Amino acid sequence: MIGKFLIFSLLWSLLGNPFLAMLVLLIVIYILDRSFVGVLPSISKPWKRRRNAARLRQQIALNTNDVAAKFDLARIWIESKKYPQALELLLEIESRYEESADYWNARGTAEVHTNHLEVGEQHLLKALDINPRVQYGEPYLHLAAAFKERDVNKSLHYLQQFQEIQSSSSEGYYLTGLMYRMLGRKDEAIVAFNQSIAVYRSLPKYRKRSERKWAVRSLFRKLIG
């Protein structure tokens, strides 16, 4: 905090304007975070998604039978949290992807986010039945998140299932810690947050960037108790 204040003071003296100095400081903090930490959201990623979505919509307009483009667009809409639009597209192409674990993972995800929890749960489990390691166990995380407000014990069960196939995920242990806290099991929550941090530290360099925000959040949750 003292360091940021000193930098701000230096920028203010150089630029002669406190608002401009604050803007420059925020830009510097953002650049450093994106380069070395990765906690702050990417500014460019939403723009890239919109560009790709526009390209795919144009492709579909030219060929309404392009199921691959529809699937890609549905996944972009899921990333953008446009779940109703994604589900509409996924329902159109079901016959072409009946044996695809990725398809049922995407469809189940869209369903649990559009108040179709029971059928979404069935389809996410179907994805795992086709391929237990689909998207590195991602369906279990979707299920854990979907049930965390409705059935904490079921949410915790799915997190434990996730950890059985993906023991090197800081995110999984972070979510487990949150579930334990909701259950009032504070000591177990701290253990899970510590495990999240320990997993992050053990990861190879190329994996650390994607997992860093979960380790930082685990550290914060651990500190606030």
KEBAMI-706505 format. One line per field, with one value per residue (C-alpha): residue number from 0; residue in one letter; chain; x negated, y, z. Coordinates in nm, 4 decimals. Each point is the difference from the previous one (the first is absolute). Example, Ala and Ser with C-alpha at 12.3 -4.5 7.8 and 13.67 -1.06 7.14 Angstrom:
<atoms>
pos: 0 1
code: A S
unit: A A
east: -1.2300 -0.1370
north: -0.4500 0.3440
up: 0.7800 -0.0660
</atoms>
This chain:
<atoms>
pos: 0 1 2 3 4 5 6 7 8 9 10 11 12 13 14 15 16 17 18 19 20 21 22 23 24 25 26 27 28 29 30 31 32 33 34 35 36 37 38 39 40 41 42 43 44 45 46 47 48 49 50 51 52 53 54 55 56 57 58 59 60 61 62 63 64 65 66 67 68 69 70 71 72 73 74 75 76 77 78 79 80 81 82 83 84 85 86 87 88 89 90 91 92 93 94 95 96 97 98 99 100 101 102 103 104 105 106 107 108 109 110 111 112 113 114 115 116 117 118 119 120 121 122 123 124 125 126 127 128 129 130 131 132 133 134 135 136 137 138 139 140 141 142 143 144 145 146 147 148 149 150 151 152 153 154 155 156 157 158 159 160 161 162 163 164 165 166 167 168 169 170 171 172 173 174 175 176 177 178 179 180 181 182 183 184 185 186 187 188 189 190 191 192 193 194 195 196 197 198 199 200 201 202 203 204 205 206 207 208 209 210 211 212 213 214 215 216 217 218 219 220 221 222 223 224
code: M I G K F L I F S L L W S L L G N P F L A M L V L L I V I Y I L D R S F V G V L P S I S K P W K R R R N A A R L R Q Q I A L N T N D V A A K F D L A R I W I E S K K Y P Q A L E L L L E I E S R Y E E S A D Y W N A R G T A E V H T N H L E V G E Q H L L K A L D I N P R V Q Y G E P Y L H L A A A F K E R D V N K S L H Y L Q Q F Q E I Q S S S S E G Y Y L T G L M Y R M L G R K D E A I V A F N Q S I A V Y R S L P K Y R K R S E R K W A V R S L F R K L I G
unit: A A A A A A A A A A A A A A A A A A A A A A A A A A A A A A A A A A A A A A A A A A A A A A A A A A A A A A A A A A A A A A A A A A A A A A A A A A A A A A A A A A A A A A A A A A A A A A A A A A A A A A A A A A A A A A A A A A A A A A A A A A A A A A A A A A A A A A A A A A A A A A A A A A A A A A A A A A A A A A A A A A A A A A A A A A A A A A A A A A A A A A A A A A A A A A A A A A A A A A A A A A A A A A A A A A A A A A A A A A A A A A A A A
east: 0.0000 -0.2818 -0.1761 0.3116 0.0407 -0.3618 0.0392 0.3236 -0.1716 -0.2870 0.2401 0.1991 -0.3146 -0.1078 0.3388 0.1367 0.3477 0.1221 0.2694 -0.2425 -0.2503 0.2650 0.0921 -0.3636 -0.0454 0.3074 -0.1267 -0.3392 0.1624 0.2185 -0.2962 -0.2040 0.2912 0.0672 -0.3720 -0.0819 0.3104 0.3148 0.2620 0.1559 0.2237 -0.1354 0.1179 -0.0789 0.1668 0.3628 -0.0891 -0.1543 0.3101 0.2284 -0.2128 0.0042 0.3743 0.0652 -0.2094 0.1862 0.3424 -0.0933 -0.1212 0.3296 0.2009 -0.1762 0.0449 0.2763 -0.1130 -0.3466 0.0346 -0.3669 0.0392 0.3172 -0.1803 -0.2914 0.2380 0.1935 -0.3230 -0.0914 0.3426 -0.0507 -0.3318 0.1875 0.2753 0.2613 0.1432 0.3493 -0.1492 -0.2546 0.2656 0.2169 -0.2865 -0.1015 0.3532 -0.0126 -0.3112 0.0652 0.0368 -0.3531 -0.1672 0.1837 -0.3245 -0.2061 -0.1002 -0.0880 0.3512 0.1730 -0.2374 0.0916 0.3711 0.0114 -0.1847 0.2499 0.2895 -0.1100 -0.0336 0.3487 0.1913 0.0011 -0.2051 0.1192 -0.0347 -0.3261 -0.1359 0.0966 -0.1747 -0.3178 -0.0147 0.0607 -0.3061 -0.2037 0.1426 -0.1171 -0.3395 -0.0828 -0.2768 0.1902 -0.1431 -0.2129 0.3099 0.1611 0.3602 -0.0585 -0.0902 0.3141 0.2068 -0.1704 0.0685 0.3617 0.0817 -0.1990 0.3067 0.2544 -0.1785 -0.3406 -0.0632 0.0639 -0.2227 -0.2771 0.0489 -0.0521 -0.3119 -0.1418 0.0768 -0.1810 -0.3071 -0.0180 -0.0773 -0.1658 -0.2178 -0.2099 0.2678 -0.0160 0.3540 0.1403 -0.1508 0.1085 0.3612 -0.0256 -0.1101 0.3028 0.2309 -0.1536 0.0477 0.3678 0.0295 -0.1633 -0.3010 -0.2603 -0.3009 0.0622 0.0479 -0.3442 -0.1516 0.1595 -0.1242 -0.3501 0.0169 0.1020 -0.3075 -0.2257 0.1259 -0.0666 -0.3571 -0.0639 0.1251 -0.2361 -0.0460 0.2296 0.2934 -0.0459 0.1474 0.3403 0.0142 -0.1511 0.3270 0.1354 -0.3090 0.0273 0.3679 -0.0807 -0.2626 0.2485 0.2717 -0.2477 -0.1065 0.3528 0.0940
north: 0.0000 0.2423 -0.0906 0.0779 0.3344 0.0937 -0.0934 0.1984 0.3021 -0.0266 -0.0245 0.2957 0.2127 -0.1059 0.0356 0.2876 -0.1507 -0.2399 -0.1568 -0.0692 -0.1351 -0.2371 -0.1160 -0.0744 -0.1847 -0.2161 -0.0817 -0.1003 -0.2183 -0.1660 -0.0705 -0.1463 -0.2162 -0.1356 -0.0686 -0.1630 -0.0682 -0.0417 0.0873 0.2933 -0.0875 0.0294 0.3033 -0.1560 -0.3399 0.1243 0.1904 -0.3139 -0.2007 0.2558 -0.0014 -0.3808 -0.0089 0.2468 -0.2121 -0.3166 0.1652 0.1091 -0.3534 -0.1475 0.2532 -0.1211 -0.3667 -0.0798 -0.3657 0.0826 -0.1849 0.0465 0.3785 -0.0182 -0.2061 0.2437 0.2954 -0.1705 -0.0465 0.3661 0.1001 -0.2219 0.1757 0.3302 -0.1241 0.0204 -0.3325 0.0176 0.0724 -0.2782 -0.2509 0.0859 -0.0777 -0.3160 -0.1387 0.0462 -0.2154 -0.2770 -0.2755 0.0636 -0.0063 -0.2688 -0.1838 0.3115 0.0605 0.3601 0.0541 -0.1304 0.2009 0.3173 -0.0785 -0.0933 0.3201 0.2094 -0.1838 0.0394 0.3731 0.0292 -0.1516 -0.3531 -0.1373 -0.3615 -0.0614 0.1967 -0.2235 -0.3091 0.1290 0.1013 -0.3474 -0.1450 0.1906 -0.1557 -0.3436 0.0316 0.1357 0.0179 0.2496 0.2281 0.3513 -0.1175 -0.0727 0.3387 -0.1352 -0.0702 0.3651 0.1131 -0.2332 0.1165 0.3629 -0.0754 -0.1648 0.2178 0.2101 -0.2854 -0.3064 0.0630 -0.3671 -0.0970 0.2861 -0.1267 -0.3537 0.1171 0.1938 -0.3130 -0.1918 0.2700 -0.0266 -0.3751 0.0571 0.3431 0.0304 0.2814 0.2711 0.2991 0.0895 -0.3315 0.0359 0.3659 -0.0963 -0.2832 0.2530 0.2157 -0.2996 -0.0899 0.3586 -0.0114 -0.3188 0.1736 -0.2334 0.2752 -0.2189 -0.2142 0.3167 0.1250 -0.3367 0.0241 0.3575 -0.1062 -0.2885 0.2394 0.2128 -0.3066 -0.1393 0.3328 0.0081 -0.3510 0.0708 0.0411 0.3565 -0.0321 -0.1044 0.2619 0.2907 -0.1625 -0.1183 0.3070 0.1839 -0.2987 -0.0148 0.3755 -0.0350 -0.2946 0.2061 0.2854 -0.2319 -0.1600 0.3381 0.1313 -0.3238
up: 0.0000 0.0897 -0.3244 -0.2065 0.1813 -0.0730 -0.3676 -0.0170 0.1574 -0.2484 -0.2943 0.1319 0.0212 -0.3495 -0.1696 0.2062 0.0105 0.2742 -0.2184 -0.2827 0.2517 0.1398 -0.3509 -0.0861 0.3309 -0.0652 -0.3494 0.1390 0.2674 -0.2654 -0.2302 0.2860 0.1127 -0.3496 -0.0491 0.3327 0.2126 -0.2086 0.2629 -0.1881 -0.2984 -0.3525 -0.1963 -0.3372 0.0514 -0.0246 -0.3173 -0.1539 0.0941 -0.1645 -0.3144 -0.0201 0.0699 -0.2828 -0.2377 0.0970 -0.0331 -0.3516 -0.0766 0.1239 -0.2015 -0.3143 0.0919 0.2497 0.0080 0.1346 0.3306 0.0913 -0.0202 0.2104 0.2637 0.0085 0.0274 0.2815 0.1958 -0.0498 0.1300 0.3041 0.0686 -0.0364 0.2366 -0.2763 0.1062 -0.1607 -0.3446 0.0459 0.1035 -0.2997 -0.2359 0.1837 -0.0214 -0.3784 -0.0425 0.2520 -0.2636 -0.1279 0.3418 0.1957 0.0808 0.0749 0.3607 -0.0887 -0.1344 0.3123 0.2179 -0.1899 -0.0025 0.3667 0.0880 -0.1969 0.1633 0.3613 -0.0665 -0.1503 0.2938 -0.1459 0.2867 0.0039 -0.3739 -0.0029 0.2751 -0.2009 -0.3108 0.1828 0.1540 -0.3471 -0.1247 0.2791 -0.0786 -0.3610 0.1053 0.3740 -0.0709 -0.2367 0.0245 0.2939 0.2086 -0.0661 0.0267 0.3697 0.0544 -0.1813 0.2168 0.3178 -0.0905 -0.0992 0.3324 0.2375 0.0912 -0.0051 0.1325 0.1553 0.0746 -0.3622 -0.1137 0.2263 -0.1320 -0.3574 0.1004 0.1606 -0.3196 -0.1951 0.2224 -0.0543 -0.3670 0.0235 0.3069 -0.1472 -0.0059 0.2325 -0.1084 0.1211 0.3465 0.0179 -0.0733 0.2510 0.2605 -0.0779 0.0399 0.3348 0.1179 -0.0976 0.2069 0.2970 -0.0165 0.0300 0.0790 -0.3083 -0.2045 0.1048 -0.0931 -0.3465 -0.0515 0.1086 -0.2456 -0.2771 0.0713 0.0283 -0.3314 -0.1691 0.1313 -0.1300 -0.3522 -0.2949 -0.1171 -0.3026 0.2241 0.2684 -0.1926 -0.0456 0.3635 0.1692 0.0632 0.1940 0.2181 0.0670 0.0889 0.2267 0.1793 0.0446 0.1331 0.2355 0.1380 0.0586 0.1831
</atoms>
